[in-house]
Amino acid sequence: MITLNITKTLDLREFPPPMPMLKVSHEVSNLMPNEVIKIICTDKKSLMRFRDWIEQTTTLKILYQEVTRIEDQELYIHYIKCTGL
């Protein structure tokens, strides 16, 4: 199991696409180097969307992505680290 020091958690389960991406892009602009944000959403395409978006940046890195199920809801969880300003 990976242990991460999470700076902030965004629970975006109630937001349909593309709102999670918009909210995350706003929040990561406030991160300082080495801070980690945890994002929880229900968009199954978010695994690909976040990877594609992060690949285009120079200041962010995906540390880990996972899929889990709570009750009858599938959750997509992303851990993103700020690597610089």
N, CA, C and O atoms as a DFTB+ gen file, in Angstrom:
340 C
 N C O
     1  1       0.841      -1.189       0.000
     2  2       0.000       0.000       0.000
     3  2       0.882       1.248       0.000
     4  3       1.915       1.291       0.669
     5  1       0.472       2.238      -0.741
     6  2       1.204       3.485      -0.851
     7  2       0.730       4.440       0.244
     8  3      -0.472       4.600       0.459
     9  1       1.680       5.073       0.935
    10  2       1.350       6.085       1.929
    11  2       1.682       7.452       1.350
    12  3       2.822       7.721       0.973
    13  1       0.677       8.306       1.284
    14  2       0.852       9.644       0.726
    15  2       0.435      10.690       1.753
    16  3      -0.492      10.469       2.532
    17  1       1.110      11.806       1.751
    18  2       0.739      12.926       2.594
    19  2      -0.202      13.820       1.788
    20  3       0.247      14.656       1.004
    21  1      -1.494      13.640       1.984
    22  2      -2.512      14.351       1.210
    23  2      -2.697      15.762       1.768
    24  3      -2.961      15.939       2.957
    25  1      -2.556      16.758       0.901
    26  2      -2.744      18.149       1.288
    27  2      -4.220      18.529       1.263
    28  3      -4.706      19.246       2.138
    29  1      -4.923      18.038       0.248
    30  2      -6.333      18.397       0.065
    31  2      -7.058      17.249      -0.620
    32  3      -6.483      16.548      -1.453
    33  1      -8.326      17.061      -0.264
    34  2      -9.161      16.059      -0.911
    35  2     -10.354      16.759      -1.555
    36  3     -11.037      17.569      -0.929
    37  1     -10.584      16.423      -2.818
    38  2     -11.761      16.947      -3.532
    39  2     -12.710      15.788      -3.796
    40  3     -12.380      14.860      -4.535
    41  1     -13.877      15.845      -3.194
    42  2     -14.897      14.836      -3.444
    43  2     -15.848      15.401      -4.492
    44  3     -16.685      16.254      -4.197
    45  1     -15.704      14.912      -5.716
    46  2     -16.465      15.451      -6.842
    47  2     -17.486      14.445      -7.368
    48  3     -17.842      14.466      -8.546
    49  1     -17.941      13.585      -6.502
    50  2     -18.872      12.531      -6.923
    51  2     -20.160      13.064      -7.526
    52  3     -20.713      12.441      -8.432
    53  1     -20.644      14.182      -7.054
    54  2     -21.935      14.673      -7.540
    55  2     -21.835      15.462      -8.841
    56  3     -22.853      15.869      -9.400
    57  1     -20.607      15.681      -9.327
    58  2     -20.431      16.505     -10.523
    59  2     -20.273      15.658     -11.784
    60  3     -19.426      14.765     -11.834
    61  1     -21.085      15.936     -12.796
    62  2     -20.927      15.233     -14.073
    63  2     -19.771      15.852     -14.865
    64  3     -19.380      16.992     -14.611
    65  1     -19.230      15.104     -15.819
    66  2     -18.177      15.655     -16.676
    67  2     -18.724      16.874     -17.429
    68  3     -19.901      16.875     -17.790
    69  1     -17.950      17.863     -17.666
    70  2     -16.517      18.022     -17.419
    71  2     -16.202      18.754     -16.122
    72  3     -15.062      19.180     -15.933
    73  1     -17.165      18.916     -15.224
    74  2     -16.961      19.710     -14.016
    75  2     -15.791      19.229     -13.147
    76  3     -15.053      20.074     -12.641
    77  1     -15.581      17.934     -12.947
    78  2     -14.427      17.528     -12.133
    79  2     -13.106      18.065     -12.690
    80  3     -12.263      18.537     -11.928
    81  1     -12.921      17.998     -13.990
    82  2     -11.678      18.503     -14.582
    83  2     -11.540      20.009     -14.351
    84  3     -10.451      20.490     -14.040
    85  1     -12.619      20.741     -14.500
    86  2     -12.572      22.185     -14.308
    87  2     -12.254      22.546     -12.860
    88  3     -11.458      23.448     -12.598
    89  1     -12.875      21.844     -11.933
    90  2     -12.626      22.108     -10.521
    91  2     -11.198      21.742     -10.128
    92  3     -10.552      22.468      -9.373
    93  1     -10.715      20.624     -10.637
    94  2      -9.353      20.202     -10.311
    95  2      -8.335      21.174     -10.902
    96  3      -7.364      21.531     -10.234
    97  1      -8.544      21.601     -12.136
    98  2      -7.580      22.525     -12.746
    99  2      -7.503      23.824     -11.948
   100  3      -6.438      24.435     -11.858
   101  1      -8.615      24.243     -11.373
   102  2      -8.597      25.430     -10.518
   103  2      -7.845      25.149      -9.214
   104  3      -7.022      25.959      -8.787
   105  1      -8.121      24.020      -8.589
   106  2      -7.503      23.695      -7.298
   107  2      -5.999      23.470      -7.398
   108  3      -5.256      23.889      -6.511
   109  1      -5.543      22.822      -8.453
   110  2      -4.099      22.548      -8.547
   111  2      -3.298      23.832      -8.756
   112  3      -2.101      23.867      -8.471
   113  1      -3.941      24.871      -9.245
   114  2      -3.223      26.137      -9.403
   115  2      -2.844      26.732      -8.045
   116  3      -1.985      27.610      -7.971
   117  1      -3.477      26.260      -6.980
   118  2      -3.181      26.742      -5.630
   119  2      -2.200      25.845      -4.879
   120  3      -1.822      26.158      -3.750
   121  1      -1.785      24.740      -5.486
   122  2      -0.861      23.828      -4.814
   123  2       0.558      24.379      -4.812
   124  3       0.986      25.053      -5.749
   125  1       1.262      24.080      -3.753
   126  2       2.680      24.405      -3.651
   127  2       3.469      23.149      -4.021
   128  3       2.919      22.048      -3.981
   129  1       4.753      23.291      -4.380
   130  2       5.561      22.113      -4.717
   131  2       5.515      21.054      -3.608
   132  3       5.593      21.362      -2.419
   133  1       5.386      19.814      -4.037
   134  2       5.327      18.617      -3.189
   135  2       3.992      18.399      -2.493
   136  3       3.841      17.422      -1.760
   137  1       3.029      19.271      -2.697
   138  2       1.703      19.021      -2.138
   139  2       0.960      18.034      -3.034
   140  3       1.168      17.988      -4.247
   141  1       0.088      17.246      -2.404
   142  2      -0.657      16.207      -3.109
   143  2      -2.147      16.438      -2.918
   144  3      -2.614      16.697      -1.810
   145  1      -2.875      16.342      -4.008
   146  2      -4.331      16.467      -3.961
   147  2      -4.942      15.111      -4.319
   148  3      -4.496      14.436      -5.246
   149  1      -5.961      14.736      -3.570
   150  2      -6.699      13.494      -3.825
   151  2      -8.040      13.885      -4.429
   152  3      -8.757      14.722      -3.881
   153  1      -8.371      13.275      -5.558
   154  2      -9.626      13.577      -6.257
   155  2     -10.465      12.320      -6.314
   156  3      -9.982      11.258      -6.709
   157  1     -11.729      12.441      -5.918
   158  2     -12.670      11.325      -5.959
   159  2     -13.789      11.709      -6.917
   160  3     -14.436      12.741      -6.740
   161  1     -14.015      10.882      -7.927
   162  2     -15.103      11.166      -8.868
   163  2     -15.725       9.860      -9.367
   164  3     -15.246       8.767      -9.066
   165  1     -16.781      10.003     -10.121
   166  2     -17.508       8.832     -10.622
   167  2     -17.420       8.687     -12.139
   168  3     -18.026       7.782     -12.713
   169  1     -16.686       9.555     -12.775
   170  2     -16.536       9.515     -14.228
   171  2     -15.502       8.447     -14.605
   172  3     -14.314       8.606     -14.325
   173  1     -15.951       7.368     -15.234
   174  2     -15.024       6.282     -15.563
   175  2     -13.958       6.715     -16.572
   176  3     -12.886       6.113     -16.636
   177  1     -14.239       7.728     -17.340
   178  2     -13.246       8.213     -18.298
   179  2     -12.217       9.127     -17.641
   180  3     -11.265       9.565     -18.288
   181  1     -12.409       9.411     -16.363
   182  2     -11.477      10.308     -15.683
   183  2     -10.072       9.716     -15.597
   184  3      -9.098      10.466     -15.554
   185  1      -9.946       8.404     -15.570
   186  2      -8.618       7.782     -15.543
   187  2      -7.803       8.242     -16.748
   188  3      -6.641       8.628     -16.614
   189  1      -8.408       8.196     -17.896
   190  2      -7.745       8.623     -19.123
   191  2      -7.640      10.151     -19.197
   192  3      -6.600      10.691     -19.573
   193  1      -8.716      10.832     -18.837
   194  2      -8.733      12.293     -18.935
   195  2      -7.656      12.929     -18.076
   196  3      -6.960      13.836     -18.532
   197  1      -7.505      12.467     -16.835
   198  2      -6.486      13.038     -15.961
   199  2      -5.087      12.710     -16.465
   200  3      -4.204      13.567     -16.430
   201  1      -4.873      11.489     -16.929
   202  2      -3.553      11.125     -17.471
   203  2      -3.187      12.008     -18.656
   204  3      -2.077      12.536     -18.729
   205  1      -4.129      12.165     -19.585
   206  2      -3.875      12.987     -20.773
   207  2      -3.593      14.439     -20.400
   208  3      -2.699      15.065     -20.970
   209  1      -4.340      14.966     -19.460
   210  2      -4.174      16.355     -19.046
   211  2      -2.824      16.553     -18.358
   212  3      -2.106      17.506     -18.662
   213  1      -2.480      15.663     -17.439
   214  2      -1.227      15.791     -16.686
   215  2      -0.018      15.676     -17.609
   216  3       0.990      16.350     -17.397
   217  1      -0.110      14.830     -18.627
   218  2       0.997      14.691     -19.580
   219  2       1.333      16.008     -20.274
   220  3       2.459      16.192     -20.737
   221  1       0.381      16.915     -20.350
   222  2       0.582      18.193     -21.017
   223  2       1.123      19.277     -20.086
   224  3       1.394      20.396     -20.520
   225  1       1.280      18.941     -18.802
   226  2       1.779      19.929     -17.852
   227  2       3.232      19.630     -17.498
   228  3       3.730      18.529     -17.732
   229  1       3.888      20.613     -16.942
   230  2       5.262      20.415     -16.478
   231  2       5.356      20.500     -14.960
   232  3       6.426      20.281     -14.392
   233  1       4.248      20.815     -14.304
   234  2       4.293      21.026     -12.856
   235  2       3.466      20.024     -12.063
   236  3       3.371      20.130     -10.840
   237  1       2.866      19.052     -12.746
   238  2       2.022      18.075     -12.054
   239  2       2.431      16.656     -12.427
   240  3       2.965      16.405     -13.508
   241  1       2.167      15.741     -11.509
   242  2       2.481      14.331     -11.742
   243  2       1.404      13.480     -11.092
   244  3       1.012      13.731      -9.952
   245  1       0.922      12.468     -11.818
   246  2      -0.008      11.513     -11.222
   247  2       0.819      10.508     -10.434
   248  3       1.678       9.817     -10.982
   249  1       0.543      10.442      -9.148
   250  2       1.256       9.490      -8.298
   251  2       0.599       8.120      -8.334
   252  3       1.266       7.086      -8.307
   253  1      -0.744       8.141      -8.395
   254  2      -1.468       6.876      -8.272
   255  2      -2.911       7.108      -8.705
   256  3      -3.477       8.177      -8.481
   257  1      -3.493       6.087      -9.327
   258  2      -4.920       6.109      -9.658
   259  2      -5.496       4.765      -9.246
   260  3      -4.835       3.733      -9.367
   261  1      -6.725       4.780      -8.761
   262  2      -7.354       3.527      -8.369
   263  2      -8.849       3.572      -8.637
   264  3      -9.456       4.638      -8.744
   265  1      -9.412       2.397      -8.741
   266  2     -10.852       2.244      -8.896
   267  2     -11.321       1.419      -7.713
   268  3     -10.758       0.368      -7.406
   269  1     -12.356       1.909      -7.055
   270  2     -12.905       1.186      -5.914
   271  2     -14.422       1.274      -5.954
   272  3     -14.988       2.095      -6.676
   273  1     -15.062       0.439      -5.190
   274  2     -16.522       0.431      -5.158
   275  2     -16.974       0.626      -3.716
   276  3     -16.517      -0.061      -2.803
   277  1     -17.881       1.579      -3.536
   278  2     -18.518       1.790      -2.234
   279  2     -20.007       1.637      -2.461
   280  3     -20.635       2.391      -3.204
   281  1     -20.546       0.631      -1.792
   282  2     -21.940       0.248      -1.988
   283  2     -22.159      -0.039      -3.470
   284  3     -21.520      -0.944      -4.009
   285  1     -23.015       0.679      -4.132
   286  2     -23.286       0.398      -5.551
   287  2     -22.635       1.422      -6.478
   288  3     -22.993       1.517      -7.652
   289  1     -21.682       2.185      -5.950
   290  2     -21.071       3.256      -6.751
   291  2     -19.585       2.969      -6.997
   292  3     -18.827       2.716      -6.061
   293  1     -19.191       3.014      -8.253
   294  2     -17.793       2.851      -8.609
   295  2     -17.111       4.218      -8.542
   296  3     -17.583       5.197      -9.121
   297  1     -15.989       4.259      -7.822
   298  2     -15.272       5.515      -7.627
   299  2     -13.910       5.456      -8.288
   300  3     -13.236       4.426      -8.268
   301  1     -13.520       6.565      -8.867
   302  2     -12.223       6.709      -9.517
   303  2     -11.448       7.736      -8.703
   304  3     -11.863       8.886      -8.561
   305  1     -10.310       7.293      -8.171
   306  2      -9.559       8.125      -7.246
   307  2      -8.183       8.421      -7.848
   308  3      -7.489       7.528      -8.334
   309  1      -7.819       9.683      -7.798
   310  2      -6.574      10.147      -8.398
   311  2      -5.768      10.888      -7.338
   312  3      -6.315      11.649      -6.539
   313  1      -4.470      10.653      -7.347
   314  2      -3.541      11.357      -6.458
   315  2      -2.565      12.123      -7.347
   316  3      -1.785      11.528      -8.091
   317  1      -2.619      13.438      -7.258
   318  2      -1.807      14.283      -8.128
   319  2      -0.893      15.148      -7.268
   320  3      -1.323      15.757      -6.288
   321  1       0.373      15.185      -7.658
   322  2       1.384      15.944      -6.918
   323  2       1.856      17.136      -7.743
   324  3       2.058      17.042      -8.953
   325  1       2.024      18.257      -7.053
   326  2       2.624      19.428      -7.671
   327  2       4.143      19.252      -7.600
   328  3       4.700      19.067      -6.518
   329  1       4.804      19.311      -8.752
   330  2       6.250      19.115      -8.795
   331  2       7.015      20.430      -8.901
   332  3       8.243      20.444      -8.812
   333  1       6.305      21.517      -9.088
   334  2       6.958      22.829      -9.204
   335  2       5.943      23.902      -9.499
   336  3       4.751      23.620      -9.627
   337  1       6.405      25.127      -9.606
   338  2       5.495      26.245      -9.860
   339  2       5.502      26.684     -11.280
   340  3       4.784      27.616     -11.642
